[in-house]
Amino acid sequence: LPPGSCRSFWGWLNAVFNKVDHERIRAVGPDRAASEWLLRCGALVRFQGSPRWQQDYNGLPTGPLGKYRIEAINATDSCIMYRGFDYLDGLEHVRDIKLEKCMYIQDECLQRLSETSSLQKSLQQLKIISCGNVTDKGILALHKLTNLEYLYLSDLPGIREKETTFRVLQQALPKLELELDLE
């Protein structure tokens, strides 16, 4: 194998994992379809009323449409990428998202997240940790998440204008608790 070909294979495979299947969303509902996408990409989901994180694709609970609603997403070390974010559109109960060591998460993803109307209503907590492609632009885009109560930012070397960025965000979201662990 020539050097780099393995990496491009995984990049291709990850792109396949992130391809949105709109038929599937219609067939099984947004929460089920999003759960499948997230687990395929290596993320975890927690359903409303359950203390347990779901990590096994084959262990996803089955039941009537809309019975299991995603309340929290832990995308640590996952390969979620922008093209899969359409799966977030129908999710109405997500309160908590953690993006940690996500190599494909960049500003456009955070912009897309904050423009998702259901998340604007439901999302209360967001943690962004060690996502090297996130810059001030992505953090500023979060101002549309009007119900966000807690934002934790750590190890984000792409953030250059800390003071300005955080002041603008704090003005846009006055009730936001911002916790920073940045160099």
QUIGI-V927852 format. One record per backbone hydrogen bond with DSSP energy under -0.5 kcal/mol. NH is the residue of the N-H (numbers start at 1). CO is the residue of the C=O. If there is no record, write none. Layout:
NH/CO + NH/CO
This chain:
5/2 + 8/4 + 9/5 + 10/6 + 11/7 + 12/8 + 13/9 + 14/10 + 15/11 + 16/12 + 17/13 + 18/14 + 19/16 + 22/20 + 25/21 + 26/22 + 27/23 + 28/24 + 29/25 + 33/29 + 34/30 + 35/31 + 36/32 + 37/33 + 38/34 + 39/35 + 40/36 + 41/37 + 42/39 + 43/38 + 44/74 + 45/54 + 46/72 + 47/52 + 48/69 + 50/47 + 54/45 + 55/53 + 57/55 + 59/56 + 60/57 + 67/64 + 69/67 + 71/46 + 72/46 + 73/96 + 74/44 + 75/73 + 75/98 + 77/100 + 78/75 + 79/41 + 84/81 + 85/82 + 87/84 + 88/85 + 89/86 + 91/88 + 92/90 + 95/71 + 95/93 + 96/71 + 97/125 + 98/73 + 99/127 + 100/98 + 101/129 + 103/101 + 105/102 + 106/104 + 107/133 + 109/106 + 110/106 + 111/107 + 112/108 + 113/109 + 114/110 + 115/111 + 116/113 + 117/115 + 119/116 + 120/116 + 121/117 + 122/118 + 123/119 + 124/95 + 125/95 + 126/150 + 127/97 + 128/152 + 129/99 + 130/154 + 132/130 + 133/105 + 134/131 + 136/158 + 138/135 + 139/135 + 140/136 + 141/137 + 142/138 + 142/139 + 143/140 + 144/141 + 145/142 + 146/144 + 147/120 + 148/145 + 149/124 + 150/124 + 151/177 + 152/126 + 153/151 + 153/179 + 154/128 + 155/181 + 159/156 + 160/158 + 162/160 + 165/161 + 166/162 + 167/163 + 168/164 + 169/165 + 170/166 + 171/167 + 172/168 + 173/169 + 176/173 + 177/149 + 178/176 + 179/151 + 179/177 + 180/178 + 181/153
